[in-house]
Amino acid sequence: MSDLDTQRLQTLHQLFDAFNRHDGAAVMATMTDDIVFDAAAGPEACGRRIVGTADVRAAFETTFATFPDVSWECTRHAVFGDRGVSEWIFRATTKDGGRIEAEGVDLFGFRDGKICSKTAFRKDRPVLPATGASA
């Protein structure tokens, strides 16, 4: 693996560590100022496109606030030149106690040592009943 690939792989580890700490500043430190984030869901073919540091950070921080226990368990990262892939399991609890657990993948673009694009894909799975609730 090249030094550049190793650095980009480390960036992915830093990103997901920051996501799991719910640290918006650290998340954004891994990204370019003109970051393009295509969310998994939304009205466009790409989901919902969010551009720029302020708006992308606000989107991630909304997720942290909506799901205080949200986490991404990374199962694999890979880097291929200026592209990267992360596979993960998204877990969170809804305000009414329902549980979300779904596999997903992110596709990344890199530029100048940072992430310049992030496209998220997540399985569309129904919310699971609250722990201890009857189904």
TAGI-V538893 format. One record per pair of residues at least 12 apart in sequence whose ideal C-beta (glycine too) atoms are under 10 Angstrom apart, sorted by sequence separation. I is the first residue (numbers start at 1). GAP is how many residues later the second one is. D is the distance in whole Angstrom. If there is no record, write none. Layout:
# TAGI-V538893
{{I & GAP & D} {I & GAP & D}}
This chain:
# TAGI-V538893
{{14 & 12 & 7} {15 & 12 & 6} {18 & 12 & 7} {37 & 12 & 7} {38 & 12 & 8} {74 & 12 & 6} {75 & 12 & 5} {76 & 12 & 8} {89 & 12 & 7} {90 & 12 & 5} {106 & 12 & 6} {107 & 12 & 4} {14 & 13 & 9} {15 & 13 & 10} {17 & 13 & 10} {36 & 13 & 7} {37 & 13 & 5} {38 & 13 & 10} {74 & 13 & 7} {75 & 13 & 6} {89 & 13 & 7} {90 & 13 & 8} {106 & 13 & 7} {107 & 13 & 8} {15 & 14 & 9} {16 & 14 & 10} {36 & 14 & 8} {37 & 14 & 8} {72 & 14 & 8} {73 & 14 & 10} {74 & 14 & 5} {75 & 14 & 7} {88 & 14 & 10} {89 & 14 & 6} {90 & 14 & 5} {105 & 14 & 9} {106 & 14 & 5} {107 & 14 & 8} {14 & 15 & 8} {15 & 15 & 5} {35 & 15 & 8} {36 & 15 & 5} {37 & 15 & 9} {73 & 15 & 6} {74 & 15 & 8} {88 & 15 & 7} {89 & 15 & 7} {105 & 15 & 8} {106 & 15 & 8} {14 & 16 & 6} {15 & 16 & 8} {35 & 16 & 7} {36 & 16 & 9} {72 & 16 & 4} {73 & 16 & 4} {87 & 16 & 7} {88 & 16 & 6} {104 & 16 & 6} {105 & 16 & 5} {106 & 16 & 9} {13 & 17 & 10} {34 & 17 & 7} {35 & 17 & 7} {39 & 17 & 10} {71 & 17 & 9} {72 & 17 & 7} {73 & 17 & 8} {87 & 17 & 8} {88 & 17 & 7} {104 & 17 & 6} {105 & 17 & 8} {11 & 18 & 10} {12 & 18 & 8} {34 & 18 & 6} {35 & 18 & 6} {37 & 18 & 8} {71 & 18 & 8} {72 & 18 & 6} {73 & 18 & 7} {86 & 18 & 9} {87 & 18 & 5} {88 & 18 & 7} {103 & 18 & 9} {104 & 18 & 4} {105 & 18 & 10} {11 & 19 & 5} {33 & 19 & 7} {34 & 19 & 8} {37 & 19 & 5} {71 & 19 & 8} {72 & 19 & 8} {86 & 19 & 7} {87 & 19 & 8} {103 & 19 & 7} {104 & 19 & 7} {10 & 20 & 10} {11 & 20 & 9} {32 & 20 & 10} {33 & 20 & 5} {35 & 20 & 9} {36 & 20 & 8} {37 & 20 & 10} {39 & 20 & 7} {70 & 20 & 7} {71 & 20 & 5} {72 & 20 & 10} {85 & 20 & 6} {86 & 20 & 5} {102 & 20 & 5} {103 & 20 & 5} {31 & 21 & 10} {32 & 21 & 8} {33 & 21 & 10} {35 & 21 & 5} {70 & 21 & 7} {71 & 21 & 7} {85 & 21 & 7} {86 & 21 & 9} {102 & 21 & 4} {31 & 22 & 7} {34 & 22 & 10} {35 & 22 & 9} {37 & 22 & 7} {69 & 22 & 8} {70 & 22 & 4} {84 & 22 & 8} {85 & 22 & 6} {86 & 22 & 7} {100 & 22 & 9} {101 & 22 & 9} {102 & 22 & 8} {103 & 22 & 9} {37 & 23 & 8} {67 & 23 & 9} {69 & 23 & 6} {70 & 23 & 8} {84 & 23 & 8} {85 & 23 & 7} {102 & 23 & 4} {39 & 24 & 9} {67 & 24 & 9} {68 & 24 & 9} {69 & 24 & 5} {83 & 24 & 7} {84 & 24 & 4} {101 & 24 & 7} {102 & 24 & 10} {28 & 25 & 6} {31 & 25 & 7} {67 & 25 & 4} {68 & 25 & 8} {83 & 25 & 7} {84 & 25 & 8} {100 & 25 & 8} {102 & 25 & 10} {28 & 26 & 9} {31 & 26 & 9} {66 & 26 & 8} {67 & 26 & 7} {82 & 26 & 9} {83 & 26 & 6} {84 & 26 & 7} {100 & 26 & 9} {101 & 26 & 9} {102 & 26 & 10} {63 & 27 & 10} {67 & 27 & 7} {68 & 27 & 9} {82 & 27 & 6} {83 & 27 & 7} {100 & 27 & 6} {101 & 27 & 7} {28 & 28 & 7} {64 & 28 & 10} {66 & 28 & 8} {67 & 28 & 9} {73 & 28 & 10} {75 & 28 & 8} {82 & 28 & 5} {98 & 28 & 9} {99 & 28 & 7} {100 & 28 & 7} {27 & 29 & 8} {28 & 29 & 5} {63 & 29 & 8} {66 & 29 & 8} {76 & 29 & 9} {77 & 29 & 9} {79 & 29 & 8} {81 & 29 & 8} {82 & 29 & 7} {98 & 29 & 4} {99 & 29 & 4} {27 & 30 & 7} {69 & 30 & 10} {70 & 30 & 9} {73 & 30 & 10} {75 & 30 & 10} {90 & 30 & 9} {97 & 30 & 10} {98 & 30 & 6} {99 & 30 & 7} {77 & 31 & 9} {79 & 31 & 8} {84 & 31 & 8} {96 & 31 & 9} {97 & 31 & 10} {98 & 31 & 7} {99 & 31 & 7} {24 & 32 & 9} {25 & 32 & 8} {28 & 32 & 8} {72 & 32 & 8} {74 & 32 & 10} {86 & 32 & 9} {88 & 32 & 10} {90 & 32 & 6} {97 & 32 & 8} {98 & 32 & 6} {99 & 32 & 7} {24 & 33 & 5} {27 & 33 & 6} {28 & 33 & 10} {67 & 33 & 8} {84 & 33 & 10} {89 & 33 & 10} {90 & 33 & 9} {94 & 33 & 6} {97 & 33 & 3} {98 & 33 & 10} {24 & 34 & 9} {27 & 34 & 9} {72 & 34 & 9} {82 & 34 & 9} {83 & 34 & 9} {84 & 34 & 9} {86 & 34 & 10} {88 & 34 & 9} {89 & 34 & 10} {93 & 34 & 10} {94 & 34 & 10} {96 & 34 & 7} {97 & 34 & 7} {99 & 34 & 10} {24 & 35 & 10} {82 & 35 & 10} {90 & 35 & 10} {92 & 35 & 10} {93 & 35 & 10} {97 & 35 & 9} {98 & 35 & 8} {24 & 36 & 6} {25 & 36 & 10} {94 & 36 & 8} {97 & 36 & 7} {23 & 37 & 10} {24 & 37 & 5} {27 & 37 & 10} {93 & 37 & 8} {96 & 37 & 10} {22 & 38 & 9} {23 & 38 & 10} {93 & 38 & 8} {22 & 39 & 8} {24 & 39 & 10} {24 & 40 & 7} {19 & 41 & 7} {22 & 41 & 9} {23 & 41 & 9} {18 & 42 & 9} {22 & 42 & 4} {21 & 43 & 10} {22 & 43 & 9} {19 & 44 & 9} {19 & 45 & 9} {22 & 45 & 10} {22 & 46 & 8} {22 & 47 & 10} {22 & 48 & 7} {22 & 49 & 9} {20 & 50 & 8} {40 & 50 & 9} {19 & 51 & 8} {20 & 51 & 5} {19 & 52 & 8} {20 & 52 & 6} {19 & 53 & 5} {20 & 53 & 9} {20 & 54 & 9} {16 & 55 & 9} {17 & 55 & 10} {19 & 55 & 9} {16 & 56 & 6} {15 & 57 & 9} {16 & 57 & 9} {17 & 57 & 9} {16 & 58 & 5} {60 & 58 & 10} {15 & 59 & 10} {13 & 61 & 8} {16 & 61 & 8} {12 & 62 & 8} {15 & 62 & 9} {40 & 62 & 9} {56 & 62 & 8} {13 & 64 & 7} {40 & 64 & 7} {12 & 65 & 5} {40 & 65 & 10} {11 & 66 & 10} {12 & 66 & 9} {40 & 66 & 9} {51 & 66 & 10} {10 & 67 & 10} {12 & 67 & 7} {9 & 68 & 6} {11 & 68 & 9} {38 & 68 & 10} {50 & 68 & 9} {8 & 69 & 9} {9 & 69 & 8} {10 & 69 & 10} {15 & 69 & 10} {19 & 69 & 9} {37 & 69 & 10} {38 & 69 & 9} {8 & 70 & 10} {9 & 70 & 5} {16 & 70 & 7} {49 & 70 & 9} {8 & 71 & 5} {15 & 71 & 8} {7 & 72 & 9} {8 & 72 & 9} {12 & 72 & 6} {16 & 72 & 7} {47 & 72 & 8} {48 & 72 & 10} {5 & 73 & 9} {6 & 73 & 8} {8 & 73 & 9} {11 & 73 & 8} {12 & 73 & 9} {13 & 73 & 9} {36 & 73 & 8} {46 & 73 & 7} {47 & 73 & 7} {5 & 74 & 5} {8 & 74 & 8} {12 & 74 & 6} {35 & 74 & 10} {47 & 74 & 8} {4 & 75 & 9} {5 & 75 & 8} {8 & 75 & 9} {9 & 75 & 8} {47 & 75 & 10} {5 & 76 & 8} {8 & 76 & 6} {35 & 76 & 10} {2 & 77 & 9} {4 & 77 & 8} {5 & 77 & 10} {9 & 77 & 10} {31 & 77 & 10} {32 & 77 & 9} {34 & 77 & 9} {1 & 78 & 8} {4 & 78 & 9} {30 & 78 & 10} {32 & 78 & 9} {37 & 78 & 9} {2 & 79 & 9} {5 & 79 & 9} {32 & 79 & 6} {35 & 79 & 8} {36 & 79 & 10} {38 & 79 & 8} {39 & 79 & 9} {40 & 79 & 9} {41 & 79 & 9} {32 & 80 & 7} {35 & 80 & 7} {36 & 80 & 7} {37 & 80 & 8} {38 & 80 & 7} {39 & 80 & 9} {40 & 80 & 4} {41 & 80 & 10} {32 & 81 & 9} {33 & 81 & 9} {35 & 81 & 6} {36 & 81 & 5} {37 & 81 & 5} {38 & 81 & 4} {39 & 81 & 6} {40 & 81 & 6} {41 & 81 & 8} {32 & 82 & 5} {34 & 82 & 7} {35 & 82 & 7} {36 & 82 & 8} {37 & 82 & 8} {38 & 82 & 7} {40 & 82 & 4} {30 & 83 & 9} {31 & 83 & 6} {32 & 83 & 7} {33 & 83 & 9} {34 & 83 & 9} {35 & 83 & 7} {36 & 83 & 8} {37 & 83 & 8} {38 & 83 & 9} {39 & 83 & 9} {40 & 83 & 9} {41 & 83 & 8} {30 & 84 & 6} {31 & 84 & 5} {32 & 84 & 5} {40 & 84 & 9} {29 & 85 & 8} {30 & 85 & 5} {31 & 85 & 7} {32 & 85 & 9} {28 & 86 & 10} {31 & 86 & 9} {28 & 87 & 10} {31 & 87 & 8} {27 & 88 & 10} {30 & 88 & 10} {16 & 90 & 9} {15 & 91 & 9} {15 & 93 & 9} {12 & 94 & 9} {12 & 96 & 7} {11 & 97 & 9} {12 & 98 & 10} {11 & 99 & 7} {15 & 99 & 10} {8 & 100 & 8} {15 & 100 & 7} {14 & 101 & 10} {8 & 102 & 5} {11 & 102 & 8} {7 & 103 & 9} {11 & 103 & 7} {12 & 103 & 8} {15 & 103 & 9} {11 & 104 & 6} {5 & 105 & 10} {8 & 105 & 8} {4 & 106 & 9} {7 & 106 & 7} {8 & 106 & 9} {8 & 107 & 9} {4 & 109 & 9}}
